[in-house]
Amino acid sequence: MRKKIVAGNWKMNKNLAETGELLSNLKAKLGKVSEAEVIVAPTFTNLYRATEELKSSSVKVAAQNMHQAENGAYTGEISADMLKSIDVNTVILGHSERRAYFGETDELLSQKVNTALNHGMTIIFCFGEELQDRKSNNHFAVVESQLKNGLFHIDTSQWKNIILAYEPVWAIGTGETASPEQAQEMHAFIRSTIVKAYNETIANDVSILYGGSVKPNNAEEIFAKPDVDGGLIGGASLDVESFSAIVSAI
Ligand code: PGA
């Protein structure tokens, strides 16, 4: 079902003590304000701490990545079962940093999607074009192919476990935000692409988040667009005041 969602992607930031502090501040701050579903994604070593700390809160915890295999000789990797065993039922897949720095392809992501869905997990599926794609007016084609090749093999019934996050790579961590109109245009395009591949109900029911330099001063106008259901927040999610201001902007 389509919902308003604000998710914080903490990336490789915050040690255990810093994570504990941010979590307890968030819990105190977000207890009342939130109309949106709030999700935070600390790094792997701090996930257990986060699920313990947030047990009595409505804030959910997501992992930033996971491996596609069930288990085995994959040194340094984390499985869906490990995440679920500590009550992490949501995972971010396909973030542009994973695609760019860790070679994650659409094909690999489609396998990760299958594994996460087989475990009943919710996926925040990220995609978005690079600057040269937008400059060459190729951004719609790139987004369409990322969706088709990474995600559109799933069944109609599995869409209830999907949250989409459109994140133009040129807007991530750069201070450069897509304008609310650019975000709306792409989000409407994404829904029309889903209508073609599936149907209207699925297209209307899926939550589509925007990500890329969302800050307290621009969140409200971006979230006001009809096809934008919330945000995936990087830098601004590391500070309790700015993250809760963004959550309140929904
Ligand atoms: P940013 O990151 O808000 O720092 O631009 C967004 C993201 O990478 O999800």
Boltz pocket constraint, residues with backbone or C-beta under 6 A from the ligand:
constraints:
  - pocket:
      binder: B
      contacts: [[A, 9], [A, 167], [A, 171], [A, 172], [A, 173], [A, 174], [A, 175], [A, 211], [A, 212], [A, 213], [A, 214], [A, 232], [A, 233], [A, 234], [A, 235], [A, 236]]
      max_distance: 6.0
